[in-house]
Amino acid sequence: MKSNRDSISLNKYISDTGFCSRREADRLIESGRVKLNDELAQKGNRVNSGDQVTVDGKLVTSADKKKRVYIALNKPPGIVSTTDRNVKGNIVDFVNYPERIFHIGRLDKPSEGLILLTNDGNIVNKILRAGNAHEKEYIVSVNKPVSNAFLKKMASGVPILDTVTLPCYIEKTGTHSFRIILIQGLNRQIRRMCEVLRYEVTRLQRIRIMNIQLGNLPVGKWRKLSEKEINILMHLLKDSEKNL
């Protein structure tokens, strides 16, 4: 019997080839699109040397592994953070990169700004997991004047989605705008926080993910991360929890 030490989790095996992120791999497994040695795969399966993994009948192997690609996109409003190419305005078709890539995290459809795309499934969970305390910075405009009471409540934590948001840094940048730095990634977090406090977001732009800055990248354009940016990013991620 083969030792578990020599095996690798199925979702990690798929993501290591650059096919998709681990989260997307889990969704593929749950939807019955993955087979392990010609048997329907289950979450928690492990892959040993010599095992065969297929997605939609196509063999997925380490030979598929390509040079790592890291892209920064200034997402415009209206583009959907999904790899499902049946969805109109999906981010993959918008970027139109010649190789398979996927997005790290999300920006909801009305939001804009920095989003990263890659074929490196290993870094996705490390960046997204709140416990790793990786910063994401936003500039937000709202429909009425930003008060000191609003700033204090936003900074201390707001009850949404059956939890209370973690304390965060926030500062007023204009009569109707503020800058906020989060280490969480709850669904529509900033919009939900504002709604609880009776504010409506009119514009939301992400300007930074960890060390990666949006800078002057035009809306709708993308660029590859520089070698320096990648090196710093990997250094920041090296002590992050691994979900093996």
C-alpha positions as CSV (number, residue, x, y, z in Angstrom):
1,M,0.0,0.0,0.0
2,K,1.4,3.4,-1.0
3,S,2.1,5.8,1.8
4,N,0.1,9.0,2.2
5,R,3.3,10.9,2.6
6,D,4.1,10.2,-1.1
7,S,0.7,11.4,-2.2
8,I,-0.8,14.9,-2.9
9,S,-4.3,16.2,-2.4
10,L,-6.3,16.0,-5.6
11,N,-7.2,19.7,-5.7
12,K,-3.5,20.6,-5.2
13,Y,-2.5,18.2,-7.9
14,I,-4.9,19.9,-10.4
15,S,-3.9,23.4,-9.4
16,D,-0.2,22.6,-9.6
17,T,-0.6,21.9,-13.3
18,G,-1.9,25.4,-13.8
19,F,-5.3,24.1,-14.8
20,C,-7.2,26.1,-12.2
21,S,-7.1,27.3,-8.6
22,R,-7.7,24.8,-5.7
23,R,-11.1,26.4,-5.1
24,E,-12.0,25.9,-8.7
25,A,-10.7,22.3,-8.6
26,D,-12.9,21.6,-5.6
27,R,-15.9,22.9,-7.6
28,L,-15.0,20.7,-10.5
29,I,-14.7,17.7,-8.2
30,E,-18.1,18.5,-6.5
31,S,-19.8,18.8,-9.9
32,G,-18.6,15.4,-11.0
33,R,-16.3,16.6,-13.7
34,V,-13.1,14.9,-12.3
35,K,-12.1,11.3,-12.4
36,L,-9.3,9.6,-10.6
37,N,-8.1,6.4,-12.3
38,D,-11.4,6.3,-14.2
39,E,-13.5,6.5,-11.1
40,L,-15.6,9.6,-10.1
41,A,-13.4,11.7,-7.8
42,Q,-14.3,12.9,-4.4
43,K,-13.1,15.8,-2.3
44,G,-10.3,14.6,-0.1
45,N,-8.9,12.1,-2.6
46,R,-5.2,11.9,-2.9
47,V,-3.0,11.3,-6.0
48,N,-0.1,8.9,-5.9
49,S,2.6,8.5,-8.5
50,G,1.2,6.7,-11.5
51,D,-2.4,7.8,-10.9
52,Q,-4.4,9.3,-13.7
53,V,-6.6,12.4,-13.3
54,T,-9.0,13.6,-15.9
55,V,-11.2,16.7,-16.1
56,D,-14.1,16.4,-18.5
57,G,-12.4,13.3,-19.9
58,K,-9.1,15.1,-20.6
59,L,-6.0,13.9,-18.9
60,V,-4.4,16.4,-16.6
61,T,-0.7,15.8,-15.8
62,S,2.3,17.7,-14.5
63,A,3.5,17.9,-18.1
64,D,0.8,20.5,-18.6
65,K,2.6,22.7,-16.2
66,K,3.8,25.9,-17.9
67,K,5.9,28.8,-16.9
68,R,4.2,30.7,-14.2
69,V,2.2,33.8,-15.3
70,Y,1.3,36.6,-13.0
71,I,-0.9,39.4,-14.4
72,A,-2.3,42.6,-12.9
73,L,-5.6,43.8,-14.5
74,N,-7.4,47.1,-13.9
75,K,-10.9,45.6,-14.1
76,P,-13.6,47.9,-15.5
77,P,-17.1,47.9,-14.1
78,G,-19.3,45.3,-15.9
79,I,-16.7,42.6,-16.1
80,V,-17.5,39.4,-14.1
81,S,-14.9,37.7,-12.0
82,T,-15.5,34.2,-13.3
83,T,-13.7,31.6,-15.5
84,D,-17.0,30.4,-16.8
85,R,-16.8,31.4,-20.4
86,N,-20.6,31.0,-20.8
87,V,-21.0,34.1,-18.7
88,K,-21.2,37.3,-20.8
89,G,-18.3,39.6,-19.9
90,N,-16.3,37.0,-18.1
91,I,-12.8,38.0,-17.0
92,V,-11.0,35.3,-19.0
93,D,-12.4,36.3,-22.3
94,F,-11.8,40.0,-21.5
95,V,-8.1,39.5,-20.8
96,N,-7.8,37.1,-23.8
97,Y,-4.5,35.7,-22.6
98,P,-3.2,32.9,-24.9
99,E,-2.8,30.4,-22.1
100,R,-5.2,29.2,-19.4
101,I,-5.2,31.6,-16.4
102,F,-7.6,32.3,-13.6
103,H,-8.3,35.2,-11.2
104,I,-7.3,35.4,-7.6
105,G,-10.3,36.4,-5.5
106,R,-13.1,38.6,-6.9
107,L,-14.2,42.1,-7.6
108,D,-18.0,42.2,-8.0
109,K,-19.4,43.2,-11.3
110,P,-20.0,47.0,-10.5
111,S,-16.6,47.3,-8.9
112,E,-13.3,48.2,-10.6
113,G,-9.6,48.2,-10.0
114,L,-6.8,45.8,-9.3
115,I,-7.3,42.0,-9.7
116,L,-4.6,39.5,-10.2
117,L,-4.7,36.5,-12.6
118,T,-2.3,33.6,-12.7
119,N,-1.8,30.0,-13.6
120,D,-0.1,29.3,-10.3
121,G,-2.7,27.6,-8.1
122,N,-0.4,27.4,-5.1
123,I,-0.6,31.1,-4.3
124,V,-4.3,31.6,-4.5
125,N,-5.3,30.3,-1.0
126,K,-2.2,32.0,0.6
127,I,-3.3,35.4,-0.7
128,L,-7.1,35.0,0.0
129,R,-7.0,33.4,3.4
130,A,-8.0,36.0,6.0
131,G,-5.8,34.4,8.7
132,N,-2.7,35.3,6.6
133,A,-3.6,39.0,7.1
134,H,-2.7,40.1,3.6
135,E,-3.8,43.7,2.9
136,K,-6.1,44.9,0.2
137,E,-6.7,48.6,-0.2
138,Y,-9.7,50.4,-1.7
139,I,-10.9,53.9,-2.6
140,V,-14.7,54.1,-2.1
141,S,-17.2,56.8,-2.9
142,V,-20.6,56.9,-1.2
143,N,-23.9,58.7,-1.6
144,K,-23.7,61.0,1.4
145,P,-21.1,62.9,3.5
146,V,-18.7,60.6,5.4
147,S,-19.1,61.3,9.1
148,N,-16.7,60.6,11.9
149,A,-19.2,58.2,13.4
150,F,-19.3,56.3,10.2
151,L,-15.5,56.0,10.1
152,K,-15.4,54.9,13.7
153,K,-18.0,52.2,13.2
154,M,-16.4,50.9,10.0
155,A,-13.0,50.7,11.6
156,S,-14.2,48.8,14.7
157,G,-16.2,46.2,12.9
158,V,-19.7,45.9,11.3
159,P,-22.1,42.9,11.7
160,I,-22.6,41.3,8.3
161,L,-23.1,37.7,7.1
162,D,-23.5,36.2,10.6
163,T,-20.2,37.6,11.7
164,V,-18.5,40.9,12.7
165,T,-15.9,42.3,10.3
166,L,-12.3,42.5,11.6
167,P,-11.0,45.9,12.7
168,C,-9.6,47.8,9.8
169,Y,-7.8,51.0,8.8
170,I,-10.0,53.7,7.2
171,E,-9.5,57.4,6.5
172,K,-11.6,60.1,4.9
173,T,-10.3,61.2,1.5
174,G,-13.1,63.6,0.5
175,T,-16.6,64.7,1.5
176,H,-18.1,61.6,0.0
177,S,-15.1,59.2,-0.1
178,F,-12.8,57.2,2.0
179,R,-9.8,54.9,1.8
180,I,-10.0,51.5,3.5
181,I,-7.5,48.6,4.1
182,L,-9.0,45.2,4.7
183,I,-7.4,41.8,5.5
184,Q,-10.7,39.9,4.9
185,G,-12.4,39.0,1.7
186,L,-16.1,38.5,2.7
187,N,-18.6,38.6,-0.2
188,R,-19.3,42.2,-1.1
189,Q,-17.8,43.2,2.2
190,I,-17.4,46.9,1.8
191,R,-20.8,47.4,0.2
192,R,-22.5,45.3,2.9
193,M,-20.7,47.2,5.7
194,C,-21.9,50.5,4.2
195,E,-25.4,49.3,3.8
196,V,-25.6,48.4,7.5
197,L,-24.6,52.0,8.3
198,R,-27.2,53.3,5.8
199,Y,-24.7,54.4,3.1
200,E,-24.7,53.3,-0.5
201,V,-21.5,52.8,-2.4
202,T,-21.4,54.7,-5.7
203,R,-17.9,53.7,-6.8
204,L,-15.5,51.1,-5.5
205,Q,-11.9,50.8,-6.7
206,R,-9.3,48.4,-5.4
207,I,-5.9,50.1,-5.7
208,R,-3.6,47.5,-3.9
209,I,-3.2,43.9,-3.1
210,M,-0.3,43.3,-0.7
211,N,2.7,44.8,-2.5
212,I,1.1,45.1,-5.9
213,Q,-0.1,48.6,-6.7
214,L,-2.6,49.5,-9.3
215,G,-0.6,52.7,-10.1
216,N,-1.4,54.4,-13.4
217,L,-2.5,51.2,-15.2
218,P,-5.4,52.4,-17.4
219,V,-8.9,50.9,-16.9
220,G,-9.3,47.8,-18.9
221,K,-5.6,47.2,-19.4
222,W,-3.4,44.5,-17.9
223,R,0.3,44.0,-17.4
224,K,2.6,41.3,-16.2
225,L,4.1,41.6,-12.8
226,S,7.7,42.6,-12.7
227,E,10.4,40.3,-11.4
228,K,10.8,42.5,-8.4
229,E,7.1,42.5,-7.6
230,I,7.0,38.7,-7.9
231,N,10.0,38.2,-5.6
232,I,8.5,40.5,-2.9
233,L,5.1,38.8,-3.3
234,M,6.7,35.3,-2.8
235,H,8.7,36.6,0.2
236,L,5.5,37.9,1.8
237,L,3.7,34.6,1.1
238,K,6.4,32.2,2.2
239,D,5.3,32.0,5.8
240,S,1.6,31.8,4.9
241,E,-0.4,28.8,5.9
242,K,-0.4,26.0,3.3
243,N,-3.6,24.1,2.7
244,L,-2.1,20.8,1.6
